[in-house]
């Protein structure tokens, strides 16, 4: 049995830098990975999806250039698109390989399970570590729809290994993954039908967010079936036949399942390590990401954290501090922003208007349509809005929702104000460059005067 200071199970965006940093500082570190290095983001998440969407949105924008007096014919080479996606993944994955090759960390390419709280078994060997960190992420949830099991359905795990795209595809789910990949496939030539039991797409977002996204995907030609559930799936001769709850049948060469994510819990986590799970099945952690067992931690998706790469990476910095004795870092000690890379994009930070109303939080809200921002008209990108939520007593910024071109970039202006504990009055008196989309942010704040 080998003894280590730190064992990390999984190589996601938090576990890798934590392990490499500890090894660099002389700690004895062992890392376990059963699949590809880099976790979800590098292999089946952010990296391939955004490379895929780069092509898809280029095609989508090109088809609208007639409105600018530019006429072109769009031809998509789907195999070339997929080869590029896979090349980008290989480059990033290779980068993680190089980092480990140049480190003192021991890398075990095998699935890890627990024999005891501090004893891990992998590839027929056991490893004991003083501190254990679980960074195993999550995988696509597959619903128990009769007939689905055993068919060649797609999830984010195998979507990007395709060499081409199906002529027709049904997407189950209208969250971020389903909507991004569904719109992307539609723009690259697939006829997409999206099926969701919700009364609107991306139902967790505000109504007018869904309005703009629905308008965009329907303009692309996507069919959206709201308030429908799949009741049966059959597959024969390369064709999926799905029956929905009103008796309608849908046929397609591809079926993408994107209804949510299920945490990856190593074998023996509960029974032999004594680590508790929460009611959703994620590892139960305190505010310092420590589990019910001393010197055991979890980070990222498996810890029930918001499922974004930047959250997992920031968890590394928290855990580095906590393990080093600094208890000032907690799982909620940051302003959280996120984005959806549809077109138009969605950027969110802090509290939305809907959340403030639901929680009874005192607030004021102002909204500025992008059609009132000069750059929106000049570039023919008026779809969307900027929204700001503030505290009426302190003028503090509570949150913002942006929909529109590069909303994922613009939202960081508000994040920075919130981290600095600035107020909307500082934003209001700021002078932003004309003509930019960012110029609309002081204008937005001035609506509060």
Buried (B, 14 or more C-beta within 10 A) or exposed (E): EEEBBBBBBBBBBBBBBBBBBBBEEEBBBBBBBBBBBBBBBBBBBBBBBBBBBBBBBBBBBBEEEEEEEEEEEBEBEBEEBBEBBBEBBEEBBEEBBEBBEEBBBBBBEEBBBBBEBBBBBBEEEEBBBEBBBBBBBBBBBBEEBEBBEEEEBBBBBEBBEBEEBBEBBBBBBBBBBBBBBBBBBBBBBBBBBBBBBBEBBBBBBBEBBBBBBBEBBEEBEBBBBBEBBBBBBBBEEEEBBBBBEEEEEBEBBBBBBBBBBBBBBBBBBBEBBBBEBEEEEBBBBEEBBBBBBEBBBBBBBBBBBEBBBBBBBBBBBBBBBBBEEEEEBBBEEBBBBBBBBBBBBBBBBBBBBBBBEEEEBEBBBBBBBBEBBBBBEEBEBBBBBBBBBBBEEEBBBBBBBBBBBBBBBBBBBBBEBBEEEBBBBBBBEBEBEEBEBBBBBBBBBBBBE
